Amino acid sequence: MNDPFHVVMKQTKLPISLLQEKGKQKRVHVTDTESFDYTFGKKALRKKPKLNANSIEDLVADVQEREDKYEPNKDRDLEKEEIERFENPNPLFKAGQSHRVWGELYKVIDSSDVIVQVVDARDPQGTRCKHVEQFLKKEKPHKHLVCVINKVDLVPTWVTRKWISELSKEMPTVAFHASIQNSFGKGALINLLRQFAKLHKDKQQISVGFIGYPNVGKSSLVNTLRKKKVCKTAPLAGETKVWQYVMLMRRIYLIDCPGVVYPQGDTQTDIILKGVVRVENVKDPENHIQGVLDKVKPEHLEKTYGISDWKDIEDFLQMIAFKQGRLLRGGEPDLTAVAKQVLNDFQRAKLPYFVPPPGCEERAKTEYNEAPINELEEDEDEQAGDDETEDGETEENEEEEEEKKSTEGGENDDDNLTDIDSTCSGLTDLSGVSDLAEDLEQIEEEEERVRKEEEDEKKQKQMPKMTKRGRGKRAGKKNEARKRMGKTIVEAAGNNKSSSENVVDFTNKKAAKKNNMWKKKLEKKRKNTGKMADASVACEDLKFFERRLTEVISYMGPTCTRWRVALLVVSLLTAISAYDWIQDPDLSSVNYFSSKIRRQT
């Protein structure tokens, strides 16, 4: 075939796939493509695989350790392997375990320098989130963890002291009673937070996050520290939906977090009695009354409900229903409503109950009715120091002197801690230094000023506007246009002066009078609105002057009482003189006292 552009296309019978070209069989050495240094040396580009175990022995030890920690009763995946399952797990008892709530928790943890875990004094160990504690110790060791035992007014004093000594071995612990009016432990907690702020001098401010179980009093604790209701609270679980940022001092900010529940193998009854679930959403409250009867002593139930000698749960509920008149049609007792009432009473601490500290079970049986700690002891108040400047910060010279004294002394300052059995070493006693009072006063003054301004604006909007009678099509068009332009007090008084002095008038008065007869007719029908318009303009100027005067006084501060009186007298004299100028324009060129004498004569 001579033509190179023609190719013979013919199917062959030879096994072409068996033919191998020698060029393709050539192998390239590994070191030619990747050198030893870039493969195994310090400059290696290959990533080392992440292995949990370096050897078989390590892998076996890891498996054995996980098998020892495994508890079948806490494994929620076993529910899927059951042969028969009557109904799906109730999502009500998964409250506080959603991804949204855990996301809010980790936001608070990442944003906070100090983590305050709030627990219930009736069951501190049951309301602790140990999973979060372990996470903070492993992943966030630089963050400070503090425990606050809230609701100490519900347990005896010795129980609170025992729990403080027990929990102080692991973290700083403070006893607290959340109440805006009658709080306990507020001074100790604020002093502790102030010590942490003193440790972090390199930061402009520190953030304190409050975490814990639902309905343990996190929002109430924030309101108590702030001395006003800044967070929404309710005696129900799940009231706080998202985190809230609140300022306590210039350098301390508080973060309120929704309640989080880590699955610990608790039964549905335990979850309800801990206050995690709202009772009104429980479908079968009668099945959880046995937990109340097991935890509360019979004498307290008799004293609360006025009944005695019940045999079982049904008899207990029936006696309460007949006692309170909770009956259905036909006189049958409403057991569901009574059961919900009992569970609500337990959650809201109407039924006395507490978990005794370790080793105090026998003492709890005899010393059950002792008064709580907030009634027997006085709270430690935070004291404002005199060594603070107006900005709430100590002067640099005084700080240098304190540092010199501390270095010269060389003594251990661990004894200067607050009396809360804190385990944080290196904290100094700042009970004599406080910027809380000044901050709160300035914040309240600012809020009061804004509130007054809003009220003044509302009053001005509600004031009726002056309406004038409509004129004809021709009459007074030029006068209306001139008055719409607006005039000040001086212009209104000066325009009323007679401009006919030393001026010769060559107009024909009779002809002008004849041509302007329609003006006399209008003067009889309408009022003299010229003076009214001037007075309205003067009043508007006085209102503007009064607003500016109040703003100046508010910025000058509460100590300028003499200036207030002086400015008030000046404004009053200005208003009176403006009114006199409108009545008699000739008085604008005379001083105030001469004008008064002329008015009397």
C-alpha positions in Angstrom: 0.0 0.0 0.0 1.7 3.1 -1.3 -0.7 5.7 0.0 0.2 6.6 3.7 -3.2 8.1 4.3 -4.9 4.7 3.7 -5.0 2.2 6.6 -6.2 -1.3 6.3 -8.9 -2.0 9.0 -9.2 -5.7 9.3 -10.1 -7.8 12.4 -7.3 -10.1 13.4 -7.6 -13.5 15.0 -4.4 -13.1 17.0 -4.7 -12.6 20.9 -3.5 -9.0 20.9 -4.0 -8.8 24.6 -1.2 -11.3 25.2 1.3 -9.2 23.4 3.3 -7.1 25.8 5.6 -4.3 24.8 9.0 -4.2 26.3 8.9 -0.5 26.8 6.0 -0.8 29.2 7.7 -3.5 31.2 10.5 -1.2 32.4 10.4 -0.5 36.1 11.5 2.7 37.7 13.4 2.7 41.0 11.6 4.3 43.9 14.5 6.5 44.7 14.4 8.0 41.2 10.8 9.3 41.8 11.0 10.1 45.5 14.3 10.5 47.3 14.9 8.9 50.7 15.0 12.3 52.4 11.6 13.3 51.2 10.1 9.9 52.0 11.5 8.9 55.4 13.7 11.7 56.5 13.0 14.9 58.4 11.7 16.5 55.2 9.3 13.7 54.6 6.1 14.7 52.7 4.1 11.6 53.5 1.7 11.9 56.5 2.2 9.5 59.3 -1.0 7.4 59.9 -2.7 8.1 63.2 -2.9 4.8 65.1 -4.5 4.4 68.5 -2.0 1.7 69.3 1.6 1.2 68.2 1.6 -2.5 68.9 -0.8 -5.4 69.4 -0.2 -5.2 73.2 -1.3 -1.6 73.3 -4.4 -2.4 71.3 -5.3 -5.2 73.6 -4.8 -2.9 76.7 -7.0 -0.2 75.1 -9.8 -2.7 74.4 -9.6 -4.1 78.0 -9.8 -0.6 79.5 -12.9 0.4 77.4 -14.5 -2.9 78.3 -14.0 -2.2 82.1 -15.6 1.2 81.7 -18.6 0.0 79.8 -21.9 0.0 81.6 -24.8 -1.7 79.8 -27.5 0.3 81.7 -26.1 3.5 80.2 -25.9 2.3 76.6 -28.8 3.9 74.7 -28.0 1.9 71.6 -29.2 -1.3 73.2 -32.8 -0.1 72.8 -32.5 -0.6 69.1 -31.5 -4.3 69.6 -34.5 -5.3 71.6 -36.8 -7.9 70.0 -40.0 -6.3 71.1 -40.5 -2.6 71.7 -44.0 -1.3 72.5 -43.4 2.4 71.9 -40.6 4.8 71.0 -38.7 6.5 73.8 -40.4 9.6 75.1 -38.6 12.6 73.7 -39.8 14.6 76.8 -37.1 12.9 78.9 -34.4 13.9 76.4 -34.7 17.5 77.6 -31.4 19.3 77.8 -29.6 16.8 75.6 -30.3 18.3 72.1 -27.5 19.5 69.8 -28.8 23.0 70.1 -28.4 23.1 73.9 -25.0 21.5 73.8 -24.0 24.0 71.1 -25.0 26.9 73.5 -23.0 25.2 76.3 -19.8 25.0 74.3 -20.3 28.6 73.1 -20.4 29.7 76.8 -17.4 27.6 77.6 -15.3 29.0 74.7 -16.3 32.6 75.6 -15.7 32.3 79.3 -12.5 32.7 81.4 -14.2 31.4 84.6 -16.8 28.6 84.5 -19.2 28.5 87.5 -21.1 25.2 87.9 -24.3 25.7 89.8 -25.6 22.7 91.7 -28.7 22.1 93.8 -28.0 22.0 97.6 -30.6 19.2 98.0 -28.6 16.9 95.6 -25.2 18.3 94.7 -23.8 15.1 93.3 -26.9 14.3 91.3 -26.9 17.8 89.6 -23.2 17.9 88.8 -22.2 17.5 85.1 -19.0 15.4 85.5 -18.7 15.1 81.7 -18.2 18.8 81.4 -15.7 18.8 84.4 -13.6 16.1 82.7 -13.8 18.0 79.4 -12.5 21.2 81.1 -9.7 19.4 82.8 -8.5 17.7 79.6 -9.3 20.3 76.9 -9.5 23.6 78.8 -7.1 23.4 81.7 -6.4 27.1 81.5 -10.0 28.0 82.5 -11.0 28.3 86.1 -13.8 26.1 87.4 -15.9 27.1 90.5 -18.8 25.3 92.1 -21.7 27.2 93.6 -24.2 25.3 95.9 -27.4 27.1 95.3 -30.7 26.9 97.3 -28.9 26.5 100.7 -32.1 27.8 102.3 -33.7 24.4 101.7 -31.2 22.2 103.7 -29.8 22.4 107.3 -26.6 24.2 108.0 -24.5 21.2 108.8 -25.4 19.7 105.4 -24.2 22.8 103.6 -20.9 22.8 105.5 -20.3 19.1 104.8 -20.9 19.5 101.1 -18.6 22.6 101.0 -15.8 20.7 102.7 -16.4 17.7 100.3 -16.5 19.6 97.1 -13.7 22.0 98.0 -11.3 19.1 97.6 -11.9 19.3 93.9 -12.7 23.0 93.1 -13.4 26.3 94.9 -17.0 26.0 96.4 -19.3 28.7 97.6 -22.7 28.4 99.4 -25.3 30.7 97.8 -29.0 31.6 98.2 -30.4 33.4 95.1 -32.6 36.3 96.1 -32.5 39.9 95.0 -33.7 41.2 98.5 -32.3 38.6 101.0 -29.3 36.8 99.4 -26.6 34.8 101.0 -23.1 34.2 99.7 -23.1 37.1 97.3 -20.2 38.9 98.9 -18.0 35.8 98.9 -18.8 35.0 95.2 -18.1 38.6 94.1 -14.8 38.7 96.0 -13.8 35.4 94.4 -14.6 36.7 90.9 -12.7 39.9 91.7 -9.7 37.8 92.6 -9.9 36.1 89.2 -10.1 39.5 87.5 -7.0 40.5 89.4 -5.1 37.5 88.2 -5.9 38.4 84.5 -4.5 41.9 84.5 -3.5 41.5 80.8 -7.2 41.4 79.8 -9.6 44.3 79.6 -12.4 42.2 81.1 -13.1 38.6 82.0 -16.3 36.6 81.3 -17.9 34.3 83.8 -20.1 31.5 82.4 -22.8 29.8 84.5 -23.6 26.2 83.6 -25.5 23.4 85.3 -28.7 21.3 85.3 -32.0 22.9 84.3 -33.9 24.6 87.2 -30.9 24.9 89.6 -31.1 28.7 89.7 -28.5 30.0 87.2 -30.6 32.9 85.9 -31.7 33.8 89.5 -28.0 33.8 90.5 -27.2 36.3 87.8 -30.1 38.5 88.8 -28.9 38.4 92.4 -25.4 39.5 91.5 -26.8 42.3 89.3 -29.4 43.4 92.0 -32.2 43.5 89.4 -34.0 41.2 87.0 -31.9 41.1 83.9 -32.6 37.4 83.0 -35.9 35.8 82.6 -36.6 33.3 85.4 -39.4 30.9 86.3 -39.7 27.9 88.7 -39.8 25.6 85.6 -37.2 23.9 83.5 -36.1 25.2 80.1 -37.0 28.9 80.7 -33.6 30.0 79.3 -33.4 29.2 75.6 -30.1 30.9 74.5 -27.1 32.4 76.3 -27.3 35.9 77.6 -24.5 38.4 78.2 -24.8 40.7 81.2 -22.3 43.2 82.6 -21.6 43.0 86.4 -18.6 45.4 86.6 -16.3 47.2 84.2 -14.0 44.1 84.1 -16.4 41.3 84.9 -19.2 40.1 82.5 -21.7 37.3 83.2 -23.0 34.7 80.7 -26.2 32.8 81.4 -26.5 29.4 79.8 -29.4 27.0 79.2 -29.6 24.0 81.4 -27.7 20.9 80.1 -28.3 17.3 81.0 -25.7 14.6 80.4 -27.1 11.1 80.2 -26.0 9.3 83.4 -28.4 6.4 83.4 -31.1 8.1 85.5 -34.6 6.7 85.4 -37.6 8.8 84.2 -38.6 9.3 87.9 -35.2 10.7 88.8 -35.3 13.0 85.8 -38.6 14.4 86.9 -37.7 14.8 90.5 -34.5 16.7 89.6 -36.6 19.3 87.8 -35.4 18.6 84.3 -38.9 18.0 82.9 -42.0 20.2 83.3 -44.7 18.2 85.1 -47.6 19.5 83.0 -46.1 17.6 80.0 -45.8 14.2 81.8 -48.6 11.9 80.6 -48.5 9.4 83.5 -47.6 11.3 86.7 -49.1 8.6 88.9 -46.3 6.2 88.0 -43.7 8.6 89.5 -45.3 9.2 92.9 -43.4 6.3 94.5 -40.1 8.2 94.1 -41.6 11.1 96.2 -42.8 8.7 98.9 -39.3 7.1 99.0 -37.4 10.3 99.4 -39.7 12.5 101.6 -40.4 11.5 105.2 -44.0 10.6 106.1 -44.2 13.3 108.8 -43.5 16.0 106.2 -46.2 14.6 103.9 -48.7 14.5 106.8 -47.8 18.1 107.7 -48.1 19.4 104.1 -51.3 17.7 103.0 -53.0 17.0 106.3 -53.5 13.3 105.8 -52.2 10.2 107.5 -52.2 6.3 107.5 -52.2 5.7 103.7 -51.6 2.2 102.4 -50.2 2.6 98.9 -49.8 5.2 96.2 -53.5 5.1 95.0 -54.7 5.5 98.6 -52.3 8.4 99.1 -53.6 10.2 96.0 -57.2 9.5 96.8 -56.9 11.0 100.3 -55.3 14.2 99.0 -58.1 14.4 96.3 -60.9 14.1 98.8 -59.1 16.5 101.3 -58.7 19.2 98.6 -62.0 18.5 96.7 -60.3 17.5 93.4 -63.1 15.3 92.1 -64.4 14.4 88.7 -68.0 13.7 87.6 -69.7 11.2 89.8 -67.5 12.0 92.8 -64.4 10.1 91.5 -61.0 11.5 92.6 -58.9 13.2 90.0 -55.7 11.2 90.5 -53.8 12.7 87.6 -54.2 16.3 88.8 -53.3 15.4 92.3 -50.2 13.5 91.1 -49.1 16.5 89.1 -49.6 18.7 92.2 -47.4 16.4 94.3 -44.6 16.4 91.7 -44.8 20.2 91.4 -44.6 20.5 95.2 -41.5 18.4 95.2 -39.8 20.3 92.4 -40.6 23.7 94.0 -39.2 22.6 97.5 -42.6 22.6 99.3 -41.7 19.0 100.4 -38.5 19.0 102.5 -35.8 16.6 101.2 -32.1 16.4 100.8 -29.4 13.9 100.0 -27.1 13.4 103.1 -23.4 13.9 102.5 -21.1 10.9 102.5 -20.9 9.3 105.9 -23.7 11.3 107.4 -26.7 9.0 106.8 -27.3 8.4 110.5 -27.0 12.1 111.4 -29.5 13.0 108.7 -32.2 11.0 110.5 -31.9 12.9 113.7 -30.8 16.4 112.7 -33.3 16.9 109.9 -35.1 20.1 111.0 -32.1 22.4 111.7 -32.3 25.9 110.3 -30.5 26.7 107.0 -27.2 28.5 106.9 -28.7 31.7 105.5 -30.7 32.2 108.7 -27.9 31.3 111.2 -25.0 33.2 109.6 -24.7 36.7 108.1 -23.6 37.2 104.5 -20.2 38.6 103.7 -20.7 42.0 102.0 -18.5 43.3 99.3 -16.9 46.5 100.5 -16.0 49.4 98.3 -12.4 50.6 98.6 -11.2 54.2 98.8 -8.1 53.4 96.6 -10.1 53.5 93.3 -10.1 56.3 90.8 -13.3 57.6 89.1 -12.9 55.0 86.3 -13.0 52.2 88.8 -9.3 51.2 88.4 -6.5 51.5 91.0 -3.8 54.0 90.4 -0.5 52.8 88.9 1.6 54.2 91.7 -0.3 52.4 94.3 0.0 49.2 92.4 3.7 49.6 92.2 3.9 50.2 96.0 1.9 47.1 96.7 4.1 45.0 94.4 7.3 46.3 96.2 5.8 45.5 99.6 4.9 42.0 98.4 8.4 41.3 97.0 10.1 42.7 100.1 8.0 40.8 102.6 8.5 37.4 100.9 5.8 35.9 103.0 3.2 33.4 101.8 -0.1 35.0 101.0 -2.1 31.8 100.9 -3.7 32.8 104.2 -5.3 35.9 102.7 -7.9 33.9 100.8 -11.6 34.3 101.5 -13.2 32.0 103.9 -14.7 29.6 101.3 -12.1 26.9 101.5 -10.8 27.8 98.0 -8.3 25.5 96.4 -7.0 28.1 94.0 -3.5 29.2 95.2 -2.1 32.6 94.5 -5.4 34.5 95.0 -5.2 37.7 97.0 -7.8 39.1 99.3 -9.6 41.9 97.6 -12.4 42.3 100.0 -11.5 45.9 100.5 -11.6 46.8 96.8 -14.8 47.0 94.9 -16.0 48.8 91.8 -19.5 47.2 91.9 -21.3 50.1 93.6 -20.0 52.8 91.3 -20.7 50.8 88.2 -24.3 50.0 89.3 -25.0 53.6 90.2 -23.8 55.0 86.9 -25.7 52.3 85.0 -28.9 53.0 86.9 -28.5 56.8 86.3 -28.0 56.3 82.6 -31.0 54.0 82.4 -33.1 56.6 84.4 -32.0 59.4 82.0 -32.9 57.4 78.9 -36.3 56.5 80.4 -37.1 60.1 81.2 -36.2 61.2 77.7 -38.5 58.5 76.3 -41.4 59.7 78.6 -40.9 63.3 77.5 -41.0 62.3 73.8 -44.2 60.4 74.4 -45.8 63.4 76.2 -44.9 65.7 73.4 -46.4 63.4 70.9 -49.6 63.2 73.0 -50.0 67.0 73.3 -52.8 68.4 71.1 -51.6 70.6 68.3 -53.0 74.1 67.8 -55.3 74.3 64.8 -56.3 77.5 63.1 -59.5 78.3 61.3 -59.3 77.9 57.6 -59.2 81.2 55.7 -60.6 82.1 52.3 -59.0 81.5 49.0 -57.3 85.0 48.9 -57.1 86.3 52.4 -53.8 86.1 54.2 -51.8 84.0 51.8 -48.7 86.1 52.2 -49.0 86.3 56.0 -49.4 82.5 56.2 -46.3 81.9 54.1 -44.3 84.3 56.3 -45.5 82.6 59.5 -44.7 79.2 58.3 -41.1 80.3 57.9 -40.9 80.5 61.7 -39.6 83.3 63.9 -37.5 83.5 67.0 -38.6 85.5 70.1 -36.5 88.6 69.2 -37.8 88.6 65.6 -41.4 88.2 66.7 -41.0 91.2 69.1 -39.0 93.3 66.6 -41.5 92.9 63.8 -44.3 94.4 65.9 -42.5 97.7 66.1 -44.1 100.5 64.2 -42.1 101.3 61.0 -43.9 104.6 60.4 -41.5 106.8 62.4 -39.7 109.6 60.4 -41.3 108.3 57.1 -43.5 110.4 54.8 -46.4 108.5 53.3 -47.5 109.7 49.9 -50.2 107.0 49.3 -53.9 107.9 48.8 -55.4 106.6 52.0 -59.0 107.1 50.8 -58.4 105.1 47.7 -56.5 102.4 49.6 -59.3 102.3 52.2 -61.9 101.9 49.5 -60.1 99.2 47.7 -59.4 97.2 51.0 -62.9 97.2 52.5 -62.9 93.4 52.4 -60.2 93.4 55.2 -62.5 95.1 57.6 -65.2 92.5 57.0 -62.7 89.7 57.7 -61.4 91.4 60.9 -64.9 91.2 62.4 -65.2 87.5 61.7 -61.8 86.2 62.7 -59.7 86.7 65.8 -56.4 88.5 65.9 -54.2 85.6 65.3 -51.0 87.6 64.9 -50.2 87.6 68.6 -51.2 84.0 69.0 -48.8 83.0 66.2 -46.0 85.0 67.9 -46.8 83.4 71.2 -46.7 79.9 69.7 -43.3 80.6 68.2 -42.0 81.9 71.5 -43.4 78.8 73.3 -41.6 76.5 70.8 -38.3 78.3 71.4 -38.8 78.0 75.2 -39.5 74.3 74.9 -36.3 73.9 72.9 -34.4 75.9 75.4 -35.8 73.8 78.3 -34.8 70.6 76.6 -31.3 71.8 76.1 -31.2 73.0 79.7 -32.2 69.6 81.0 -29.6 67.9 78.9 -26.8 70.2 80.2 -27.9 69.7 83.8 -28.0 65.9 83.3 -24.5 65.8 82.0 -23.2 68.1 84.8 -24.0 65.5 87.4 -26.0 65.5 90.7 -23.5 67.7 92.6 -24.3 70.9 90.6 -27.4 72.0 92.5 -26.4 75.7 92.6 -26.0 75.7 88.8 -29.4 74.1 88.5 -31.0 76.8 90.6 -29.2 79.6 88.7 -30.1 78.2 85.3 -33.7 77.7 86.4 -33.9 81.4 87.5 -32.4 82.6 84.2 -34.9 80.4 82.2 -37.8 81.7 84.2 -36.7 85.4 83.7 -36.3 84.7 80.0 -39.8 83.3 79.7 -41.3 86.2 81.5 -39.4 88.8 79.5 -40.3 87.1 76.3 -44.0 87.2 77.2 -43.6 91.0 78.0 -41.9 91.6 74.7 -44.8 90.0 72.8 -47.3 92.2 74.7 -45.3 95.4 74.3 -42.5 95.3 71.7 -41.0 98.5 72.9 -39.7 96.8 76.1 -37.2 94.6 74.2 -34.7 97.5 74.3 -35.0 98.0 78.1 -33.6 95.7 80.8 -35.9 93.4 82.8 -36.3 95.5 86.0 -37.0 98.8 84.1 -39.5 97.0 81.9 -41.3 95.8 85.1 -41.5 99.4 86.5 -42.8 100.7 83.1 -45.4 97.9 83.1 -46.7 98.8 86.5 -46.8 102.6 85.7 
